[in-house]
Amino acid sequence: MGSGKTSIGKKMSKMIHFKFVDTDSLIEQKTGVNIPTIFEHEGEKGFRERETKVLQEISSSKNTVIGTGGGIIVLRENREIIKNLGFTVFLTASIKELAYRTEYDKNRPLIKNEDAESKLEILMMERKKYYEECADMKVSTEQYDATKISKMIIKNYEKNNS
C-alpha cells in the first residue's frame, strides 16, 4: 500500500509498450463502486474473493504489466497465480514513507480511522514473507523516481527473459 505499484506499473508499461492492468481498478469497473464501499458491504473476505476472480481472469494476459492491491498476496491461491504470471517485482519502502504516501488517500479501507504507521507495520509483518516468496526482484522505492525504478526493473526483466 503506497509502494508505487500503480505509478511504476504505468510508467513501465509505456516504456516497454505493454498494456497496464490494475486489479483494484478492474474490480471497481466490474462492481461500479469503489474499494471502500466493497469493504463496507462485503468485508475484507468479500473483497479478497473479488481479487482472486479478477486475477484468474487476467492470468493468461500477455505483454501486460499487472499492478495488484497490496493484500492480494495473502491468499495461497493468489500467490500461486502470481508466481505463474511471469516476472514479479516486490516494491518496498519504509513504513514511515508508506504512511506519508497514503496519508490523505481515502481509498485505503485497511488504514482508514487507524494509526496508519502501526497498521502498515502489522500488514507488512503479515505479508512480507509472501511478497518475498513470489518475487523475482525486490526494489526499494524509498528514493522515489518512477523512471529510474522502471528502467531497473525492465533491465532485470530482460536479463531474466533472454
N, C-alpha and C positions, 0 to 999 in steps of 0.2 A: 504494500500500500504506500504509494508515493515514491517508489524507487525509480520511476521513469519509464515503465513498460510501454505506455501508450506513446509518449513523445519520441522515445528512441525507436520504437517499432515503426512508427510512421516515417521517421527520418530514414531508417534503414531500407524500408520498402521502396521509397523513392530512389534511393541511391542505387539499388540493385534491380530496379524495375520489377518488383514483386507486388502483389496485392497485399494490403494490410487488413487484417480482420481482428476486431476486438471483441472478445466473448461477452463482456458486460454490455457493450452496445448492441450486439445481436440479441441478447436476452431482452433488453429494453425495447428493441424494434418488434420482437415477436409478441411481447406481452402488452405493449402500448403504455407501459408505466415505468417509472424509474426504479432503480435498485432499492432505495429506502422503502418504497411502497411495497415491493415484493417481500422484503424482510418484515414489514409491519403486518402483512396479511398471511404470509406463509412461514415466517420464521427463517432462520438460517438453513434449516434442513430442506425446506422447500426450494430455497434459492440454490443450494448445492445440487439438488436434483436437476434443476433447470440448467446449471452449468454443465453437468455431465451430459445431458441430452444435446446441448449445443456443441460441446467438444466432440461428441460422437459424430454429429452431422458434418463437422468441418475436418474430421480426422484424415480424410483422403485428399484434402486440398494440396495442390502442387504450386510451387512458385509463390508461396504465401508466407508472410510474416504474421504470426499469431500473437496477440497480446492477451493475456488472461488476467482475471482477477487474482489477487494475491492468495486467496483462500482455496482456489481450485485444487490445489495440491494436497489438501487434507484427505481426500477420498482415494483409497487404493486404486479403484477403477480409473480415476482420472490420471493418476501417476503412470499407470500402465499405458494409457493412451498417449500421454505426453512423451514418454520415453520412445514410443514408436513413431512420433510425428516427424522427427528429424533432429536437427541441431538445436539444442535447448540451452538458453542462457539464464543464469541466476543473477539478477541485478540487485546489488546491495547498497546500503547507505547506513549511516549511524541512526540510532533511534531518535536522537535529537534532530537530525536533518529530516527524517521521515515525518516527525511530528510538525516541524516547521512547514514542510511542503503540503501537508494535509490539513493544517490548522483551520482554514476557512472553507474547506470543501464540505458542502452539505450532503454529498453523495457517498458518504462513508459511514454506513449504519453501525459498523462494529466499534467505532470510536466516538460516535455521537453521544453527547452528555457524559463523557468519561474523561479521566485524565489520560490524554492521548499518549503521552510517553509511556506511562505504566501499561496501558492496554497494548501498545505496539511491542513493548518488551515481552509481554506474555505471548502474544501472537508469534513473535519471532522465535521464542524458545520452543513453542509447539511445532513450528513449521520448518525451521532451518534444516533439520536432518532430511526432510522430504525434498526441499529445494536442492540440496547438495546431492541427494541420491539421483535426481533426474537430470542434473545439469551437465552439459558438455563443457561449459565455460562459466566462470564466475567473474563478474565485473563490478567494481565499485563505481557508483555514480556520484560519490561524495563531491568530487570536483566536477560538477555537472556541466558537461559540454556534449550535447547530443550528437554533434557531428563527429567529434573525436572518438567518442564511445562507439558510435555506429561503425566507423572505419575499423576500429579494433575488432569488433565482433565479425564484420564481413571478412576481414583478413583471416581470422581463425576459422570461420565457416568454410572459406575457400580452401584453406590448408587441409581441413578435415574431409573435404569432398573432392579432392583431386586425385 
